[in-house]
Amino acid sequence: MNKIIYQKATEACRELRKRSTASEEKLWTVLRNRKFLGKKFLRQHPLFFEYVHNSSFFITDFYCSEHKLAIEIDGKSHDYQKDYDELRTHIINALGIAVIRFRNSEIENDLPSVLKRLEEILTHGLIPRPLLYK
C-alpha cells in the first residue's frame, strides 16, 4: 500500500472523528469498548483497495473486523448519492466485507430496533452481501 494514501486516510479518519454526527455519537456510545456483545468496533475506519493500478480507500462509519462488517449511517445527503453508495458498497463487498446501512432517523428514533437487528446479524451470522436498507 502506498504510504501517502495511508497517511491521507489516517488524517481523513481523524478529521471525521472530530466531526461526528449526533447519530454516529449515539451509536458509538453503545459500540465502543466492546460494550455491544463483546465485539470490537472501530470508528471512522479506512478500507483500502486497488483500482486501475492505483491505491485508494473508503472510510466506513464503523467496522467490525471479526465479522468483516461495515456499518454506514446515512443522512439526507445519501438520498442524492445513491449511485455512489451502490458503487462503494459493491467495491467494499468485493473486499469480502458486508455493508449494512442505517438512516440517521433510525438511530435517533429507534435505536433499540437498530441494536436488535445488529445483534441478529452478529449472533446468527445473517450477513448477506450486499446488505442494504431493510
Summary of the structure (lengths in Angstrom):
residues: 134
radius of gyration: 14.5
end to end distance: 34.9
largest distance: 43.1
contacts: 366
relative contact order: 0.16
helix: 50%
strand: 25%
